[in-house]
Amino acid sequence: MTLAVWQIIALILVAAGINLDRRGLSLTHARPAIVGLICGLILGDVNSGLYIGGTFTLMSLGVAAIGGSSVPDYGVATIIACAFAQTTGQGPEVGLTIGLPVGMLGVQMDVLFKICNSFIAQKAQRYANEKEFKKMYTIMLLSPVMVAVFMSFPTAVALTAGAPLVQAILDVLPVWVTGGLAVAGKLLPGLGIAMLLHYMPAKKYFNYILIGFVVSAYIKVPVLGVALLGTALAYKFYTDNEARATVGFAGGLEDE
């Protein structure tokens, strides 16, 4: 299956929009889960879009661009994965393995954008020092334009030139290779959960993890039910801590 021209344009605009949002208003539509939903609506396969977006969300939860560092662009990876899952017909697992390297390419594009943006910042600073504020505002408009172009470029290349190439490669690959890609794609959600647990105090709250596992694996409660149970336990934990803090504060006042 090939993508229509309007679908390619729409996906490129999504790639530009999510990166502008990430550095601007932060309306949260840059999250991979939301990107997956949008791509699913564009491509007509919402289930695959949510599956891919949810998987990349798991992988991105423990990753943050702190101090100007660059991280993989999981939003763009979601777009590419959804597109290739649709065009190749190999399913979301293979789409995940193809989309992830494009997301890693986003690291290099982000570094390149920041290098170029530093020149714009210096120029804007010079105009500000010279009190030429109109020129300062004008040149600062180049920054959002650049981020939209730089970060949507991998998407445009992959969607226009990459799809036939990837399809041709998949056609000549033996079954054991495509099967391996599918297995690797199925392992990615587990990798995402492991990365998330690495950054969380899992040892301290292991009892809650065990409760969730038992409820899901043995009682067969759906994910939404497990999430609601976790919300209830988190709220109970929060109120108990708040009550203890209030009692401790009152006791301190009495001692005084």
Backbone bond lengths (Angstrom), bond angles and torsions (degrees), N, CA, C in turn:
res aa  C-N    CA-C-N  psi(-1)  N-CA   C-N-CA  omega(-1)  CA-C   N-CA-C  phi
1 M - - - 1.468 - - 1.526 109.30 -
2 T 1.317 115.76 136.96 1.468 121.40 177.70 1.523 109.88 -108.46
3 L 1.310 114.89 151.50 1.453 119.85 180.00 1.517 110.57 -82.98
4 A 1.318 116.10 144.51 1.460 120.74 174.43 1.523 109.12 -72.81
5 V 1.334 115.18 158.80 1.466 119.89 -178.64 1.524 110.67 -59.76
6 W 1.326 116.84 -41.12 1.464 119.32 -178.18 1.525 111.17 -66.66
7 Q 1.335 116.72 -31.52 1.462 119.36 177.91 1.531 111.06 -68.56
8 I 1.340 116.46 -42.05 1.463 120.40 177.70 1.526 110.44 -61.64
9 I 1.342 116.41 -45.80 1.469 120.46 179.74 1.524 110.16 -62.08
10 A 1.333 116.10 -43.15 1.464 119.88 -179.33 1.524 111.39 -62.31
11 L 1.331 117.11 -42.15 1.465 120.34 -179.48 1.527 111.43 -67.50
12 I 1.344 117.14 -37.33 1.467 120.35 176.61 1.532 109.99 -64.74
13 L 1.324 117.33 -40.32 1.465 121.01 177.59 1.527 111.30 -65.38
14 V 1.326 116.30 -36.32 1.475 119.69 176.19 1.519 109.68 -62.91
15 A 1.348 117.39 -43.27 1.468 121.26 179.06 1.522 110.96 -61.09
16 A 1.328 116.64 -41.38 1.467 119.86 178.47 1.525 110.76 -68.41
17 G 1.327 115.81 -41.68 1.465 120.36 -176.53 1.516 113.66 -66.45
18 I 1.324 116.89 -40.97 1.467 118.63 -177.06 1.528 111.11 -68.65
19 N 1.321 117.47 -32.55 1.462 119.37 179.26 1.520 111.93 -77.39
20 L 1.321 117.43 -30.19 1.466 119.81 171.53 1.527 109.77 -67.05
21 D 1.321 116.67 -41.25 1.460 120.60 -179.72 1.516 111.10 -65.55
22 R 1.338 116.77 -38.14 1.463 120.51 -178.48 1.526 111.27 -62.74
23 R 1.314 117.62 -29.49 1.464 121.75 -178.33 1.521 111.94 -108.18
24 G 1.330 116.53 12.04 1.451 119.75 -177.80 1.516 112.97 -131.75
25 L 1.327 115.83 -111.66 1.460 120.46 -174.69 1.521 113.35 -71.33
26 S 1.330 117.68 -22.92 1.475 122.27 -178.84 1.526 110.98 55.49
27 L 1.321 115.48 61.76 1.462 121.52 178.88 1.527 112.49 -82.60
28 T 1.321 116.56 7.73 1.479 126.07 175.97 1.526 114.01 74.61
29 H 1.338 119.39 -3.18 1.463 117.25 178.49 1.530 111.47 -75.01
30 A 1.355 116.81 -0.68 1.456 119.95 174.28 1.519 111.80 -81.90
31 R 1.327 118.46 -8.74 1.454 121.43 178.00 1.528 110.13 -65.09
32 P 1.342 117.55 138.67 1.474 119.70 -177.76 1.524 113.52 -55.09
33 A 1.342 118.19 -36.54 1.465 119.82 -179.82 1.527 111.48 -62.89
34 I 1.355 115.99 -41.00 1.467 120.18 178.21 1.525 109.92 -70.91
35 V 1.337 116.43 -39.85 1.471 120.36 177.32 1.518 110.23 -61.00
36 G 1.336 116.43 -41.59 1.462 119.97 178.35 1.517 112.22 -61.27
37 L 1.333 116.43 -39.65 1.473 120.33 177.57 1.523 110.71 -63.66
38 I 1.344 116.18 -45.30 1.469 120.08 -179.83 1.528 110.51 -62.74
39 C 1.350 116.33 -44.65 1.462 119.75 179.45 1.524 111.00 -64.63
40 G 1.330 116.35 -38.11 1.455 119.80 177.79 1.517 112.12 -61.44
41 L 1.333 116.28 -39.65 1.467 120.29 177.69 1.529 110.87 -66.80
42 I 1.327 116.95 -39.29 1.466 120.64 179.97 1.521 111.04 -68.20
43 L 1.330 116.82 -40.96 1.461 121.66 -175.15 1.526 112.99 -90.33
44 G 1.326 116.97 -8.96 1.461 119.74 179.49 1.521 114.39 78.60
45 D 1.327 116.99 24.51 1.469 121.48 178.59 1.524 108.05 -142.71
46 V 1.329 115.56 79.21 1.460 120.78 -175.05 1.519 111.40 -67.74
47 N 1.342 117.41 -36.36 1.465 119.88 -178.34 1.525 111.89 -60.07
48 S 1.336 116.30 -47.97 1.466 119.69 178.82 1.524 110.75 -65.13
49 G 1.335 116.97 -38.75 1.455 120.40 179.20 1.518 112.03 -61.03
50 L 1.337 116.60 -43.62 1.463 120.04 179.25 1.529 111.22 -68.73
51 Y 1.328 116.31 -37.21 1.472 119.56 178.89 1.532 110.44 -63.44
52 I 1.325 116.05 -47.97 1.469 120.51 -179.28 1.526 110.45 -66.56
53 G 1.332 116.69 -45.90 1.457 120.11 179.11 1.519 112.34 -61.37
54 G 1.331 116.83 -41.14 1.458 120.19 178.06 1.516 112.22 -64.10
55 T 1.338 116.39 -38.72 1.465 120.21 179.47 1.516 111.21 -64.60
56 F 1.326 116.95 -46.15 1.471 119.53 178.68 1.523 111.75 -69.61
57 T 1.331 117.26 -26.95 1.459 119.42 174.45 1.519 110.66 -63.93
58 L 1.329 116.55 -42.45 1.462 120.50 176.65 1.521 111.41 -59.35
59 M 1.329 115.96 -39.06 1.459 119.64 -178.23 1.526 111.96 -73.29
60 S 1.324 117.44 -24.83 1.468 120.33 -174.42 1.521 113.40 -97.56
61 L 1.336 118.29 -7.84 1.461 119.98 -174.88 1.524 112.64 -62.97
62 G 1.318 117.24 -35.43 1.459 119.62 -178.49 1.517 114.12 -94.96
63 V 1.333 117.37 11.76 1.465 121.19 -175.66 1.526 109.07 -118.36
64 A 1.313 116.53 129.39 1.468 121.03 179.67 1.522 109.20 -141.22
65 A 1.335 115.03 141.98 1.469 120.65 178.73 1.520 108.74 -85.46
66 I 1.339 116.09 85.63 1.461 121.85 -176.30 1.525 109.39 -96.45
67 G 1.330 115.59 136.17 1.458 120.21 175.99 1.512 114.00 67.90
68 G 1.325 116.73 30.64 1.458 119.45 179.11 1.511 114.68 81.12
69 S 1.337 117.96 8.63 1.462 120.30 178.77 1.521 110.18 -72.56
70 S 1.323 115.74 160.89 1.463 121.75 -179.63 1.523 109.63 -108.90
71 V 1.309 115.96 137.97 1.464 121.89 -179.10 1.522 108.13 -127.18
72 P 1.340 117.87 161.99 1.465 120.30 177.90 1.524 111.80 -56.29
73 D 1.315 115.54 143.08 1.457 121.01 179.58 1.528 108.25 -88.25
74 Y 1.323 116.29 88.83 1.459 120.46 -176.96 1.525 112.12 -71.17
75 G 1.341 116.95 -21.96 1.465 119.27 175.65 1.517 111.23 -66.16
76 V 1.348 116.40 -47.91 1.460 120.72 177.28 1.531 110.13 -65.48
77 A 1.338 116.99 -38.46 1.464 120.27 177.17 1.526 110.44 -59.46
78 T 1.316 117.16 -38.20 1.470 121.26 178.14 1.522 111.08 -64.01
79 I 1.335 116.20 -42.92 1.465 120.42 179.52 1.527 110.76 -60.91
80 I 1.332 115.97 -48.57 1.465 120.19 -178.11 1.513 110.53 -64.82
81 A 1.334 117.07 -42.85 1.463 120.42 -179.33 1.529 110.96 -61.94
82 C 1.322 116.92 -43.04 1.474 120.23 178.55 1.527 110.98 -63.48
83 A 1.336 116.16 -42.73 1.462 120.27 -178.40 1.524 111.41 -64.32
84 F 1.335 117.42 -45.57 1.462 119.98 -177.42 1.523 112.29 -74.70
85 A 1.326 117.01 -30.38 1.461 118.90 173.91 1.523 110.46 -62.17
86 Q 1.337 115.75 -34.13 1.465 120.49 -179.73 1.522 111.81 -79.28
87 T 1.338 117.83 -43.24 1.468 120.50 -173.21 1.532 112.87 -77.92
88 T 1.341 116.74 -35.12 1.464 119.24 -178.05 1.522 112.97 -84.88
89 G 1.335 116.13 -22.54 1.452 119.31 -177.96 1.521 113.59 71.95
90 Q 1.338 117.36 14.33 1.460 121.54 -177.61 1.527 112.53 -91.15
91 G 1.325 117.62 -1.97 1.452 120.40 178.16 1.511 112.86 93.49
92 P 1.332 117.04 168.86 1.468 120.96 -176.82 1.520 114.00 -66.40
93 E 1.344 118.24 -26.12 1.469 119.60 -178.40 1.521 111.28 -63.34
94 V 1.338 116.29 -47.04 1.465 119.98 178.10 1.531 109.91 -67.71
95 G 1.328 117.18 -36.78 1.456 120.58 176.86 1.519 112.13 -59.81
96 L 1.328 116.49 -36.90 1.460 120.78 178.48 1.523 111.50 -63.90
97 T 1.319 116.63 -44.36 1.466 119.98 -178.14 1.520 111.96 -68.37
98 I 1.336 117.67 -26.75 1.464 121.04 177.67 1.531 110.48 -82.47
99 G 1.335 116.34 -38.12 1.459 119.91 -177.01 1.513 113.83 -70.89
100 L 1.338 117.32 -31.76 1.461 120.22 -176.39 1.532 113.49 -61.54
101 P 1.355 120.03 -44.48 1.478 118.57 177.38 1.526 113.15 -61.37
102 V 1.340 116.99 -33.25 1.466 119.22 177.64 1.525 109.55 -67.29
103 G 1.341 115.98 -37.29 1.456 119.64 175.52 1.520 111.66 -62.61
104 M 1.347 116.57 -37.41 1.459 120.21 176.95 1.534 110.64 -66.98
105 L 1.337 116.42 -33.70 1.459 119.52 175.82 1.521 111.04 -62.63
106 G 1.332 115.73 -28.35 1.458 119.80 177.37 1.509 113.05 -59.96
107 V 1.352 117.32 -25.98 1.468 120.62 176.03 1.529 109.88 -61.31
108 Q 1.337 115.68 -47.04 1.464 120.06 -179.09 1.524 111.22 -66.03
109 M 1.316 116.87 -39.47 1.455 120.01 178.65 1.528 110.52 -65.53
110 D 1.334 116.71 -36.78 1.458 120.48 178.83 1.529 110.72 -66.18
111 V 1.330 116.72 -40.79 1.466 120.34 177.15 1.522 110.19 -62.27
112 L 1.335 116.85 -44.72 1.457 120.98 179.40 1.518 111.18 -62.31
113 F 1.319 116.98 -40.49 1.466 120.91 177.91 1.518 111.14 -62.19
114 K 1.332 116.55 -43.10 1.467 120.20 -177.98 1.530 111.15 -66.67
115 I 1.330 116.54 -35.65 1.466 119.39 176.95 1.528 109.99 -62.93
116 C 1.328 115.93 -47.95 1.469 119.56 179.26 1.530 111.12 -65.53
117 N 1.332 116.25 -36.02 1.460 119.76 -177.88 1.522 111.79 -67.39
118 S 1.332 116.75 -28.38 1.462 119.42 179.29 1.530 110.70 -64.16
119 F 1.339 117.43 -35.53 1.467 120.43 177.31 1.525 110.94 -67.24
120 I 1.334 115.92 -38.58 1.468 119.49 177.26 1.526 110.38 -64.37
121 A 1.341 116.87 -41.90 1.469 120.62 179.59 1.521 111.43 -62.51
122 Q 1.329 116.86 -41.31 1.467 120.32 179.39 1.528 110.93 -65.36
123 K 1.337 115.38 -40.83 1.467 119.44 179.36 1.531 110.55 -66.08
124 A 1.350 115.85 -42.05 1.459 119.85 178.92 1.522 110.77 -64.42
125 Q 1.327 117.34 -37.99 1.457 121.11 178.03 1.536 111.19 -63.47
126 R 1.321 115.97 -40.11 1.470 119.96 179.64 1.525 110.34 -64.75
127 Y 1.363 116.14 -42.60 1.470 118.70 177.77 1.527 110.85 -63.92
128 A 1.350 116.60 -36.71 1.466 119.94 179.22 1.518 110.70 -65.41
129 N 1.326 116.68 -41.73 1.472 120.21 178.39 1.520 111.64 -63.33
130 E 1.338 115.96 -33.27 1.463 121.00 179.80 1.522 112.06 -87.37
131 K 1.359 116.29 2.97 1.467 123.66 179.74 1.532 112.53 60.98
132 E 1.309 116.30 28.84 1.468 121.43 173.35 1.529 107.59 -97.53
133 F 1.320 115.21 73.81 1.462 120.86 -170.39 1.527 112.83 -71.43
134 K 1.321 117.15 -29.11 1.466 118.97 177.95 1.519 110.63 -64.38
135 K 1.339 116.73 -43.43 1.458 120.64 177.50 1.538 110.30 -66.19
136 M 1.323 116.23 -36.01 1.461 119.91 179.71 1.532 110.27 -62.21
137 Y 1.335 116.42 -48.17 1.461 120.08 -179.88 1.527 111.20 -63.41
138 T 1.333 115.46 -38.71 1.468 119.24 -178.11 1.521 111.51 -64.50
139 I 1.335 116.90 -46.71 1.465 119.04 -177.17 1.524 111.20 -70.98
140 M 1.332 117.29 -27.63 1.465 119.28 178.39 1.517 112.27 -69.20
141 L 1.337 117.38 -20.23 1.464 120.63 176.13 1.523 111.82 -67.53
142 L 1.347 116.62 -18.86 1.460 119.16 178.31 1.525 112.19 -67.36
143 S 1.321 116.22 -26.49 1.462 119.71 -176.52 1.525 112.51 -62.86
144 P 1.344 120.03 -53.75 1.471 118.37 177.44 1.517 113.62 -63.78
145 V 1.335 117.01 -31.80 1.466 119.40 176.78 1.525 110.13 -64.40
146 M 1.333 116.03 -42.45 1.464 120.19 -179.52 1.513 111.86 -65.14
147 V 1.328 116.86 -43.67 1.466 118.42 -177.89 1.525 110.38 -64.94
148 A 1.337 116.88 -35.91 1.466 119.51 177.80 1.527 110.96 -65.63
149 V 1.334 116.66 -41.68 1.466 120.69 -178.62 1.520 111.43 -71.53
150 F 1.331 116.45 -47.95 1.458 120.93 -176.26 1.526 111.69 -62.07
151 M 1.324 116.93 -43.27 1.453 119.93 -173.44 1.526 112.95 -84.40
152 S 1.331 117.83 -20.06 1.464 119.49 176.08 1.527 111.64 -90.16
153 F 1.336 117.03 -11.30 1.459 120.29 -178.93 1.529 112.61 -60.94
154 P 1.357 119.70 -48.67 1.471 118.33 177.45 1.514 113.11 -58.39
155 T 1.330 116.07 -35.43 1.465 120.04 178.85 1.523 110.81 -65.79
156 A 1.332 116.41 -45.38 1.460 120.25 -179.38 1.526 111.11 -62.52
157 V 1.334 116.84 -43.23 1.470 120.05 179.94 1.516 110.88 -64.51
158 A 1.333 116.42 -45.58 1.461 120.10 -177.26 1.525 111.86 -65.18
159 L 1.324 116.87 -38.42 1.461 119.93 -176.26 1.524 112.60 -78.10
160 T 1.326 117.33 -33.12 1.470 119.58 -176.72 1.527 112.66 -89.09
161 A 1.317 117.23 -44.66 1.465 120.54 -176.36 1.517 112.94 -104.80
162 G 1.344 115.44 -24.32 1.459 118.18 -172.83 1.513 115.11 -80.54
163 A 1.315 118.05 -31.67 1.461 120.32 -174.87 1.529 113.16 -60.73
164 P 1.348 119.80 -51.31 1.468 118.11 177.66 1.522 113.13 -61.66
165 L 1.345 115.82 -36.81 1.455 119.19 -179.79 1.524 111.29 -65.12
166 V 1.325 115.72 -47.17 1.466 119.07 179.38 1.520 110.99 -63.47
167 Q 1.316 116.88 -40.31 1.461 119.77 179.07 1.523 110.79 -63.68
168 A 1.335 117.24 -41.06 1.465 120.15 178.21 1.523 111.26 -63.51
169 I 1.339 116.25 -39.32 1.457 119.70 178.28 1.522 111.04 -65.64
170 L 1.338 116.15 -43.37 1.463 119.97 179.91 1.524 111.78 -63.83
171 D 1.336 116.48 -31.74 1.465 119.90 -179.19 1.522 112.62 -68.01
172 V 1.344 116.46 -31.26 1.467 119.31 -177.11 1.528 112.45 -97.76
173 L 1.310 117.46 -9.48 1.459 119.87 179.85 1.527 110.30 -72.70
174 P 1.317 117.36 142.45 1.472 119.95 175.92 1.520 111.12 -68.46
175 V 1.317 115.96 163.93 1.464 120.95 -175.79 1.525 111.41 -62.72
176 W 1.338 116.76 -35.22 1.468 118.24 -176.68 1.533 112.03 -67.12
177 V 1.332 116.85 -26.60 1.463 119.33 177.90 1.531 110.20 -74.61
178 T 1.326 116.85 -48.17 1.468 119.16 178.75 1.522 110.72 -64.50
179 G 1.330 115.96 -34.37 1.463 119.13 175.63 1.516 111.56 -64.58
180 G 1.340 116.18 -38.53 1.462 120.06 176.83 1.514 111.98 -64.68
181 L 1.350 116.22 -38.65 1.458 119.39 176.77 1.527 111.19 -62.54
182 A 1.327 115.62 -40.03 1.458 119.64 179.32 1.531 110.76 -64.49
183 V 1.339 116.14 -42.43 1.469 120.11 178.50 1.527 110.54 -63.58
184 A 1.352 115.82 -43.55 1.465 119.67 178.71 1.528 111.05 -61.20
185 G 1.325 115.95 -39.27 1.457 119.39 178.30 1.515 112.46 -64.22
186 K 1.346 116.44 -36.40 1.459 119.64 178.42 1.522 112.02 -72.09
187 L 1.334 117.00 -23.08 1.465 120.41 178.29 1.526 112.37 -78.08
188 L 1.334 117.09 -21.27 1.463 120.31 -175.77 1.529 113.34 -60.16
189 P 1.357 120.27 -40.34 1.473 117.69 176.74 1.521 112.44 -59.58
190 G 1.345 116.64 -40.17 1.459 119.36 177.75 1.519 111.73 -63.97
191 L 1.336 116.24 -38.10 1.460 120.56 177.18 1.521 110.33 -63.93
192 G 1.330 116.03 -40.83 1.461 119.69 178.96 1.527 111.82 -63.09
193 I 1.329 116.90 -42.28 1.466 120.35 178.38 1.525 110.27 -64.32
194 A 1.346 116.44 -41.23 1.468 119.93 179.17 1.521 111.42 -62.40
195 M 1.354 116.71 -41.29 1.467 120.10 177.74 1.526 110.46 -63.66
196 L 1.324 116.57 -39.98 1.459 120.63 179.76 1.531 110.89 -64.42
197 L 1.331 116.37 -46.00 1.465 120.05 -179.26 1.522 111.72 -65.03
198 H 1.338 116.10 -28.66 1.464 119.84 179.79 1.528 111.50 -63.13
199 Y 1.347 116.53 -33.60 1.459 120.86 -177.52 1.533 112.48 -94.48
200 M 1.326 117.24 -0.73 1.460 121.09 -179.45 1.524 110.16 -108.58
201 P 1.336 117.50 155.75 1.476 120.38 177.22 1.521 111.41 -75.19
202 A 1.333 116.11 63.07 1.463 120.82 -173.82 1.526 112.39 -63.97
203 K 1.339 116.97 -37.27 1.462 119.81 -179.34 1.526 111.25 -65.00
204 K 1.318 115.88 -38.93 1.462 120.45 -177.86 1.519 111.58 -67.69
205 Y 1.333 116.51 -36.62 1.465 121.04 -176.93 1.531 111.61 -114.59
206 F 1.333 115.30 36.21 1.466 119.38 -177.70 1.517 111.61 -62.51
207 N 1.333 117.87 -29.55 1.463 120.41 -179.43 1.522 111.32 -61.30
208 Y 1.338 117.09 -37.30 1.464 119.87 178.64 1.530 111.20 -69.30
209 I 1.331 116.48 -38.35 1.469 120.09 176.39 1.523 109.96 -62.18
210 L 1.320 116.46 -41.76 1.471 120.73 179.97 1.521 111.15 -64.67
211 I 1.331 117.49 -40.19 1.466 120.87 177.41 1.524 110.37 -60.69
212 G 1.335 116.26 -45.65 1.461 119.95 179.45 1.512 112.53 -62.55
213 F 1.335 116.73 -40.21 1.463 120.57 178.94 1.520 111.13 -63.66
214 V 1.329 117.41 -45.69 1.467 121.28 -178.87 1.528 110.52 -63.38
215 V 1.318 116.35 -44.67 1.467 120.49 -178.95 1.522 110.94 -62.94
216 S 1.349 116.94 -39.54 1.457 120.29 -177.96 1.530 112.47 -78.77
217 A 1.333 116.99 -45.79 1.470 120.46 -172.71 1.517 113.07 -80.21
218 Y 1.309 118.41 -36.19 1.459 120.64 -172.66 1.527 113.36 -105.11
219 I 1.329 116.43 -37.96 1.466 118.98 179.34 1.522 111.03 -89.81
220 K 1.343 116.72 -12.67 1.472 122.48 176.32 1.530 112.79 63.54
221 V 1.330 116.71 37.06 1.465 120.10 176.16 1.529 108.59 -76.82
222 P 1.332 119.16 134.46 1.474 120.69 179.01 1.527 111.68 -60.35
223 V 1.335 114.77 164.88 1.466 120.47 -176.64 1.524 111.57 -59.25
224 L 1.334 117.20 -39.54 1.465 120.07 179.93 1.521 110.38 -61.65
225 G 1.333 116.64 -40.88 1.459 119.59 178.47 1.517 112.05 -64.05
226 V 1.342 116.94 -40.85 1.463 120.82 177.65 1.527 110.29 -63.96
227 A 1.333 116.36 -40.22 1.465 120.40 178.90 1.526 111.31 -63.74
228 L 1.338 116.87 -41.37 1.467 120.00 178.13 1.526 111.19 -65.74
229 L 1.337 116.39 -39.00 1.460 119.95 176.11 1.522 110.71 -62.75
230 G 1.332 116.92 -42.90 1.455 120.77 177.30 1.516 111.85 -62.03
231 T 1.344 116.71 -38.91 1.464 120.45 177.44 1.518 111.15 -62.67
232 A 1.343 115.79 -41.80 1.462 119.80 179.04 1.524 111.16 -64.13
233 L 1.321 117.26 -43.89 1.458 120.62 179.46 1.536 111.07 -65.49
234 A 1.327 116.66 -39.28 1.458 120.35 178.73 1.524 110.60 -64.36
235 Y 1.319 116.78 -41.18 1.466 120.46 178.80 1.527 110.87 -64.87
236 K 1.358 116.08 -41.38 1.471 120.40 177.42 1.534 110.12 -62.35
237 F 1.310 116.69 -42.63 1.466 120.95 179.34 1.529 110.41 -63.04
238 Y 1.324 116.22 -41.51 1.469 121.31 -179.58 1.523 111.20 -65.34
239 T 1.337 117.56 -46.59 1.468 120.28 -178.25 1.526 111.10 -66.71
240 D 1.328 117.87 -37.46 1.468 120.53 177.40 1.522 110.91 -62.88
241 N 1.324 116.71 -44.39 1.465 120.26 178.78 1.525 111.59 -64.18
242 E 1.334 115.25 -39.41 1.465 119.30 179.40 1.519 110.96 -65.13
243 A 1.349 115.84 -39.92 1.466 119.44 178.70 1.523 111.15 -65.57
244 R 1.342 116.82 -41.30 1.457 119.87 178.63 1.533 111.06 -64.69
245 A 1.335 115.64 -39.42 1.463 119.19 178.88 1.525 111.06 -64.61
246 T 1.338 116.83 -39.22 1.469 120.72 179.52 1.520 110.85 -65.35
247 V 1.346 115.90 -43.23 1.465 120.46 178.71 1.525 110.68 -63.42
248 G 1.329 115.98 -42.73 1.465 119.90 179.14 1.509 111.93 -63.49
249 F 1.323 117.27 -39.34 1.464 121.57 179.54 1.527 110.33 -66.90
250 A 1.354 116.32 -41.73 1.461 119.92 178.77 1.521 110.90 -65.43
251 G 1.354 116.10 -40.04 1.461 119.50 178.21 1.517 111.83 -63.75
252 G 1.314 117.18 -37.51 1.463 120.77 177.56 1.515 112.22 -63.74
253 L 1.370 116.62 -37.56 1.446 119.99 178.42 1.513 111.32 -67.12
254 E 1.359 116.38 -38.66 1.461 119.93 179.13 1.520 111.51 -64.33
255 D 1.348 116.32 -38.20 1.466 120.19 179.21 1.526 111.37 -63.17
256 E 1.333 114.59 -34.63 1.461 118.43 179.55 1.534 111.06 -71.41
